[in-house]
Amino acid sequence: MARRGTVGALLGSGLVVITALGGAGGYGIGLLIGEAQPAVASGAAAPLGTSVTPTAPMRTPKPDNRPALQAADLSYRTRSFTAELVVKSHVSAKVPYNWRITRPDPPNYARFTDPTSKRWIRIEAGFTISRPPAASMAARIKDLNALDKNQLLKIVSQQVEDDQATLAYTYLPPESQSSEGVIRYVIVRWVADDSGLCAIEMSSTGLPQDKDALLDVLDHASKSVVRRDTP
């Protein structure tokens, strides 16, 4: 469970949802809007042609058959960082010892990436603590279901426990984010503090064959994570 220290005045409302998958939007399906009909006995003229809205071709994912990440090969140490969004959160958690840290601007999360750059865990804080993990997961599923069909989203599992919710899915990143065309396996977990509301969002990402090791990484982080806020 994420433990929380003294929190200053919290501004805004709601959990900031990570949108690492790219922009959501509808998928335009071409519809036959002027199909020609044969002339009828009354002599009525048939339409002169058809008008078709083209359908975007479905993308074909490329395999990445590198050996799976093995949980037995991972060693962990506690790493710390500060996340700033609505509040400043001082966060610590156990992550693989040799995964490098990167930070965005604004620094609302930290990402720890393995030496191959194929697997990582992202830990987010600094947002308003305002809703339970199950509600945060439901909001993420709604966002995922709005993704372009070319991202080949597949919900693998969803689970709610007393102090956390966990969602697993696969998807194909948009070409603007990754030209490799390789399917990603993602496990997202929302962890509550003592209030029962979500204080930490984290996601472990890699290749489909890495799923057991990705869960091990996520378990280590979620069992050890601590969030302490200052105004």
N, C-alpha and C positions, 0 to 999 in steps of 0.2 A: 504494500500500500504506500502510496506517495505521502510522505509526511510534510507538513507545512508549518512554518514558523509564523511570527507576527506579520500580518499582511496590512499594508497601508490602505488608504482609501482606494477602492477599485473603481475605475472609470469605465464607461461603456457597458456592454452586456453581451453575453453569448460567447461561446467557444469559437476561436478562430480556426477554421477548418483548413488543413494543409491541402493544397491543390497541386501536388507534384505531378499529377497525371496529365496536365494540360487543360486547355479550355474546353468546357462542356458545351454541347450544342446538339441540335437535331440532325438527323441523317436524312437527306432528301431522297425519297424513293420516286423514281420516274413513273409517271402515270400516263397511260394512253388517253389523251384527251380529245382525239378527233378521229376515231377509228372509222374507216370507210365502210359503208353499207351498200349492198346491191340495190340497183334501181327497182322500184316496186311497180306493180301493174298500172298504177294511176299515172305513171310517167314522171313522178317526182325525181328530181336529179339527186344523185348520190353526192356526198362531200367530195371535193377535189383531191384531198390528200389527208395525211395523218400528221399529227404533231406530237412528238415524244420528248419528254424531259429526260435527259441522259442520267443514268444511275452511275455513281462513282464506283469504279472497280474495287472489289474487296482486296485488301492487302493479304499477302501470303507471308506468314512469319518464317524467318530463317532459323534453323537449329543452331544451338551452341552446345556442342557435345563435350565440352571440357569436363574433367572429373568434378564430381560434386564436392562442395565444401563439407568437411567432416567436423562434427562437434568435438570429437576426441582430440583434434589438432588445435583447438582454441584454448588460449590462456587469457585470463581476465585480470583487469586492475580497475580501480576506481578512478574515474576521470571527472573533472568539474568544469563548468562553464556558467556564464551568466546570460540569461535570455531576457530581452527587453521588448515589451509591446505596450500593454496597458499598465503593467507594473514591471519592476525589475525582479526577476526570479534567479536565485542562486541554486543551481542544480548540480547534483552529483549522482553518478550511477556506475555500475560495473559494465565495462565494454571490453571487447578484445584488445589486448595490450598494444598491438602494433598497428591498429587501424588509425589512420590519420584524421585529424579533426579539420573541418571547414565550417565557416560561418557565413550566413547570408547578410544582406543589408536591407532592412533592419535585422538585427541579430535575434530573431525570435525563436531560433532553434540552433542546435548543433548537429552536424552530420559526421559520423565516423565511418570511414571507407576502407575496405580491405586493400592489400597491395595490388590486386588485379583490377581494381576499380569496377568490379562486377557485383560486389555485395556491399551493403552499408546498413547502418541503423541511424535513424533520425529521431531526435528527442526534442519535443517542443514544450515550452512553458511561456510565462509572461502574459497569458491571456486571463480574462476574468473567470473565476471559478463559479459557475452558475448553473450547471445542469449535470445530471448523473451520466455515467459512462454509456448506459444503454441509449440515451437520447443522442449523445454524440455519435454513436455508431449508426443510428437510424438516419441522422443527417448526412453522414458520409455515403451511405448506401443510396440515398436519394440523388446525391451528386454523381455517383458512379453510374447510376442508371440513365443519366442524361448524356453520357459520353457518346461520341461518334461510334457507330457500329464497327468502323474500321479499326477501333482499338480492341476489338475482340474480348470484351470484358466477360469474365466468368467468376461468379461468386462461388468460392470453394466451401467456406464454412463461416458460421457466426455463432458466438457463444457469449452469454452474459453470466457473470458470477457476482458474488456479493460486492466486491470492490473494484471490478474491472469488466470491460467488454472487449472481445477479440474478434476481428474480422480478417479472413484470409481470402484473397482473390488473385487471379492472373489477368494480365492485360498486355496489350502491345502499345508501347509508347508512340506518340505521334512522331512523324518524320522530322518535325521541327525540333524535337527534343533529342531524338536518337535515330540516326540513319542506319543503325545495325539491323533493325527489324526483328529483334529477338524478344520473345515473350518473357515478361517479368513475373516473378512470384512475390507477392506482398502480404505481410502479416501486420495489421495495425492493432494496437492495443491502447485503450483509454483507461487510465489508472486513477482511482479516487483517493482523496485524502481522508482524514478522520471525519469530515462532514458528510461523506458519501457522495460528494460531487467531484467531477473530473478535474484533476490538477495537472496531469501529464498526458500528452499524446505522443506515442512513439510508433515508428514503423520500421520493420526489418525487411529489406528488399534484396532479391538476388535472382538466381535462375531456378526453374522448377525443380531441378534435381538437388537444389540446396535446401529444400523446405525444412528438413529435420534440423539442420544446423542453424537456419534462420530462426526457428522457434527457440533453440537453445540460447541464441544471442538475445532474443526478446525476453526470455524468462529471466536471465541473469540481470538484465537492465531493469525490468519491472519490479523484481523482488528487492532490489537494492536502491532504487531511485528515491531521492530526497529533494523536495522543493522548499526553499525558504524565500519569502518575498519581503521586499522593502519598497516604500513608495516610489 
